[in-house]
Amino acid sequence: MEHPSIVTAFANAKQRTAEGQEPSIYISFKRPNIFYKDTYCILTGTWAEVCVAVENAYIEVNKAKQIEYFDRGEHNNLLDTPFDTWCSDECKLCSCQDKTKLKCVSNWLTTEHDSKAALDTYIQQITPGHFQNYCIKYM
């Protein structure tokens, strides 16, 4: 798992975790104003749990893109995971020419939380955005 948000979250979690215990992370991702709603994804767990959750997220999105009964036409390309990125062509600092690296833009805003309690407080304070509609998905 090489996504910078996850790597950083685990580095920070390791500092908060007592020796001998496995670190857990608490991350929320927000994708605002896509499909007339804000979408929140919640990712928590140990390294092994996070790896499984990320794999399942990719499987779920790829399945959703193939479903014909709810075709969004060209907008199916907007279906993504919080880990998908692309080149905006405005960035001169990233290595966007290298197709194996993370790109410079994402639809998702990432927030790392120090604890489950902090994450729960964040979730409780979520309110509808521009389109007055939102959903929360647990990965």
Order of alpha helices (4+ residues) and beta strands (2+ residues): alpha-beta-beta-alpha-beta-alpha-beta
